[in-house]
Structure formats: structure tokens, C-alpha cells
Amino acid sequence: MTRRPDALAEIRKLYYGTTKATVVRDLDRAIDLLKGLPSDDEREKAAVYMDGLAQMRSEWGVKSQAPAGGAKPLAGAKKTAAPARAPRGGRGRASKAR
């Protein structure tokens, strides 16, 4: 029987080994591992490392990869009309008599 790797130990290893080039991948992997932790106690222990990874990503200014094709409108979303403009002419600020 093969013992499954300790997820908390792997998250800790990702935290200490991450670099600017790998932080997005490492954070994604750590999130996957976090989801698999069986107890709240283990998730609380992992939270410190998760927060650290998120801070590194933020400080290094690294953005997650956007999905291919960019943002798409939601199905069934209505297009809104442009807001109505104020009528031209009449007694506006520029046409006030002094």
C-alpha cells in the first residue's frame, strides 16, 4: 500500500520553493491540495502558507493567466442602451446672460 503524500507538507514545500516565475502555478497547485485536506484543523494550518503564496504573487505583481478568448458576455444578457444625453441649446451655463 502506497502512502499518499502529506498535502500540508507539499503546500509548505511549495511555499518555500516558489519563485516569481512559478508563483501562479504553485498557488494553483496549493489550492488544489487545500481542497483535498480532510479537516478544518489541517486547512487552518495550511492557511498561513496559502496567505504567504498569495502575498508573494501580489508583491511580485504577477497576474493569473486569463482564459483564452477573453471575457465573453453571459448567455441571455441584455445589451443596455447608452444613457440619454441632455438636450442641447436652451439656457445652459454658457448661454446665461450676465
C-alpha positions in Angstrom: 0.0 0.0 0.0 1.4 3.4 -1.0 1.1 6.2 1.4 -0.4 9.3 -0.2 1.9 12.4 0.1 1.1 14.7 3.0 -0.7 17.6 1.4 0.2 20.1 4.1 3.9 19.2 3.7 3.6 19.7 0.0 1.9 23.1 0.4 4.8 24.0 2.8 7.3 22.9 0.2 5.6 24.9 -2.5 5.7 28.0 -0.2 9.4 27.8 0.5 10.3 26.9 -3.1 8.2 29.3 -5.1 9.8 31.9 -7.3 8.4 34.8 -9.3 8.3 32.6 -12.3 6.5 29.7 -10.6 4.2 31.5 -8.1 1.0 31.3 -10.1 1.5 27.6 -10.8 2.5 26.9 -7.2 -0.5 28.8 -5.8 -2.9 26.9 -8.1 -1.3 23.6 -7.0 -1.6 24.6 -3.3 -5.3 25.5 -3.8 -5.9 22.0 -5.3 -4.1 20.4 -2.3 -6.0 22.6 0.2 -9.4 21.5 -1.3 -8.4 17.9 -0.5 -7.5 18.4 3.1 -9.9 16.4 5.3 -10.2 18.6 8.4 -10.7 22.2 9.3 -7.6 21.9 11.6 -5.4 20.9 8.6 -6.9 23.7 6.5 -6.1 26.3 9.2 -2.5 25.1 9.3 -2.3 25.4 5.6 -3.9 28.9 5.6 -0.6 30.5 6.7 1.2 29.2 3.7 -1.7 30.0 1.3 -1.7 33.6 2.5 2.1 33.8 2.0 1.8 32.5 -1.5 -0.9 35.0 -2.3 1.2 37.8 -0.8 4.2 36.8 -2.9 2.1 36.8 -6.0 0.7 40.2 -5.2 4.1 41.8 -4.2 5.7 40.4 -7.4 2.9 41.8 -9.5 2.2 38.5 -11.2 -1.3 38.1 -12.7 -3.0 34.8 -13.2 -3.4 33.7 -16.9 -6.7 34.9 -18.3 -8.8 32.2 -20.2 -8.2 32.1 -23.9 -10.5 34.3 -25.9 -11.0 37.0 -23.2 -14.3 37.6 -21.4 -17.4 36.6 -23.1 -20.9 38.1 -22.4 -23.2 36.0 -20.3 -25.8 34.0 -22.2 -29.1 35.8 -22.2 -27.6 39.1 -21.0 -29.4 42.1 -22.4 -27.5 44.9 -24.1 -28.1 48.2 -22.4 -28.7 51.4 -24.4 -26.4 54.3 -24.0 -27.6 56.8 -21.4 -29.7 59.7 -22.8 -27.9 63.0 -23.4 -29.1 66.3 -22.1 -30.8 68.4 -24.8 -28.6 70.9 -26.5 -29.4 74.6 -26.6 -31.7 76.4 -24.3 -30.5 78.2 -21.2 -27.3 76.3 -20.3 -24.4 77.6 -18.4 -22.7 79.1 -21.4 -25.8 80.9 -22.6 -26.6 82.8 -19.4 -26.8 86.5 -19.7 -24.6 88.5 -17.4 
